[in-house]
Amino acid sequence: MTAPWEGSTPHDGEESEERPMRHLMRAETVGTPGTPGDTGRADGPRDGRGTDTAVAVKTWHMVRGQETRAMCGRQLAADSITRSDEDWGRTEEPMCHTCGALYLREVP
């Protein structure tokens, strides 16, 4: 028997045809010392992998759809960095524990 997390899942921005994206990871960010940006704006300078180089992700939160209020209640910038919910638990930066607990109750 295969566990639900084993097997192929879409990555790198691909959406699963089996379920529409209902959640999105949204970054809470802090400015990197010596850089002008500290808002986590999605249109900031990028490196070769698409990572914002002007800000550092402090914590990843989960939001419903395109909302800016995290599931834990924290208000996040509307133009903050986002990722698919498929990346939850696969980043170097920490995840919000409360968002994670609520997210796990909502996904199949």
N, C-alpha and C positions, 0 to 999 in steps of 0.2 A: 504494500500500500504506500502511495506517495503522499507526503505531507503537502499542505497547500502552498508552502513557500518553496518547495522543490519543483524543478521543471522550468520551462522557459517563461520569462516575463518580459514585456517590452521595456527597453531602456533608451537612454539618449533622446528623450523627448517623444518617442513613439507612443501613441495611444493604443491601448488594448481595444480590439474590436468587440470583446466580450462585455465590457462595461464602460460606460462613459465616465470621464473624470468628474467626480463630485467634490473632491478635496484638492487642495494645493498647498505645498510647503511655501511659507513666506518667511524671509529672513528678518531678524532683529539685528541691526548692525551697529558697529562703532567705527569711527574714523581711524584710519591707520596713521600713526604719527608721521608728520611731515607731508601729508597730502591734504589738498583742499576739501575733499568730499567727506562727509560723514553721515549722509542721509540714506545710503543703501540704494541709491537710484539705479534703476535698471539700465539707464543710458550712460553710465559712467565708463571710464577707461577700462579696457579688457585686455587680458593676456591671450595667448594663443589657444587656450582651452575655453575661452569665454568667461573666465572668472573676473569679477570686478576687482581691479587692482587699487582703487582708491579707498575702499572700505573693507573691513573685516567682519565676517558674520560672527555675531556673539552667540546667537541661539536660533535654531530653526523652530518655527511654530507651524501649526496646521490651521488652515482656514477652510471654510465651506465655499465652494465655487470661487468667485473672484472677490470675496469680502476682504476687508482690511482689518477687521477685528478677529484676532486669533480665537480659537476655541477656548483658550484659558481666560479670555477677556482682555488681553493686552491689545491696544490699538497700534497697528503697524502702518508704516508709510504706504500710500497707495501705489507708489512707483518702486517699492522695494524689490529686491531680487526674489524670484520665485523658481520653484522646481516642481516637477510632478510628484504626486504622493507616492509613486513607485520608488522614489529615492529615500523614503523615510528609513532611517537607521543605516544608511549607506554613505553618510558624509563624515568628514573629520570633525566638524563642529558638533557641539552637543544639541540634543533635541529637548524641547520643553516636555517635561514629564507629564504635566497635566494635559497638554494637547495630545500627547501620545495615548494616554489612558482613554480620553474621550474619543479619539479617532478610532481606536481599536474596537470600541463599542458600536461604531457606526458602519464599519466596513464588513463585508461578508467574509 
